[in-house]
């Protein structure tokens, strides 16, 4: 698979083994989206009571949703080596612009 936007960054993440290519998996993507929704609900419920934990839950929700997108649409999965940062780097490489302000 090739990535028209952000190809250099995606290739770098693959070479560094921060991302790996895998078959697209709708079931795994759905599982990740369900997890993201639960984290989002947690963030909303705790926003006033404990904003720090709410922010952590919100970050996790976004990361899970972006991971689902990479997994389903592009057959990419972060490795242990790449972790959270690989997901963010891949999303920024492919979505900024136009989605830069949203991601940041």
C-alpha positions, 0 to 999 in steps of 0.5 A: 500500500502507498500513502500519498500524503505523509508517505515519507513519514509513514515509510520512516515509521515502518523502517524504524518498526514503529508501525507494521503493515497488517491486513485490514481488520474491521472487527479489530477496528470496531473493537477499538472504536468501542473502547474509544467511545467508552473513554470518551464517555469517561472523559465527559463524566469526569470533566468537572470533577477530575479534569486531569483524569478526564484529559487522559481519557480524552487522549486515550479515546483519540488515540484509539480512534486514530489507531482504528482508522490506521488499522482499518483503512491502511493496514497499519498498526503501531508496534510496542516500539512506536506506541502512542507516539507512532499513532500521533506521528502517522495521523499528523503526517497524513491529516495536517493540514487540514486537520492540524488544529483538531489533532493538536 
